[in-house]
Amino acid sequence: MLAKQRLEKESPMNKVESEEEDDLQPEYDFSQMQGGVRGKYVERYRQGTNLVLLDPDIAAAFPDAKAVNDALRLLLQEKQSPQPR
C-alpha cells in the first residue's frame, strides 16, 4: 500500500498538474482587478469578424479602417455598375 502511494506521488501526471499551477506568475493578481465585465464583446463576436491582414505597402496608403472600407465599397460600386460599351 505504501509503495502504491509513493508511486502516485511520483506520477508524471501529478508533476504536470503542479507545473500548470505554477505557470501563472505571482505578479498577476486577478483578485484586485477592477471593472471586468463578463461577455463584454460577445455581441461583436456573434456578429462575426472577417479580419484581413493588409500588406505593409497597402496599409500605408490608408490612415484607418474606415478609409479601407470606403475604398473597397467604391471599388464594389464601380464593379457592379454597368460598363458602357
N, C-alpha and C positions, 0 to 999 in steps of 0.2 A: 504494500500500500504506500509506504514512504517513497519507494522508488518511482511509483506512478506519479505522485505529487511532484517529485523533483523533475521528472520528465515534462510534466505540464508546465512547470515554471520556466523551463529552459526551451520550451517550444518556440519555433520560429514565428508562429502566429502571434504569440504574446509579445515578441520582440517588435513585430511590425506595428502592433497596436500602440506600444509605448513610443515608438518613433513618430507615429502620426500625432499622438498627443503633444509631443514636444515640437511639432512643426511650426506652431504659431509663436512668434517672438513675444517676450513679456511686455514689450513697449506697446503692443496692440491691446488696449484695454477697452473693449466694446461696452462695458457696463457704464462708462461715463460718456458714451456717445449720445449726443442730443439731436433731436429733430429727424430721426429716421422714420420714414413712412413706408409701411408695407404696401406694395403694389402701386407705388407712385407712377411708374411708367407702364403699367400693364395695358392701359388702353392703347398707347402708342404701339406696343408690341403686338397687340391683337390686330391692329390695322395693317401691320406688315411693313417691312422696310426692304427697300431694294438699294443696297449700298453698292456704289460703283467707285472703283479706285481710278482716278484720272492720272495719266502720265504727267510728269512734272511740267513739261512744256505746255500742255493743255491747261493744267491747273493754274499756271502763272498768268494765263490770259483772262481769268475770271476772278473778281475780287471776293465773291462769296457764292453760296449755293443758289441764291435767287438768280444771280446772273447766269449761272449754268442752266438752270431750269428755263429761264426766259429764252435763252439762245436755242435750246432744244425744242421748245414749243414753236418758236418761229420756223425752225427747220421742218418740223412736222406739218405746219400750216402750208408752207411752200410745197412740200411733197404732196399734200392732199389736194391742193388747188389744181384745177385743170390747166394743162400746159397748152399754150397757143401753138398752132402748127403753121 
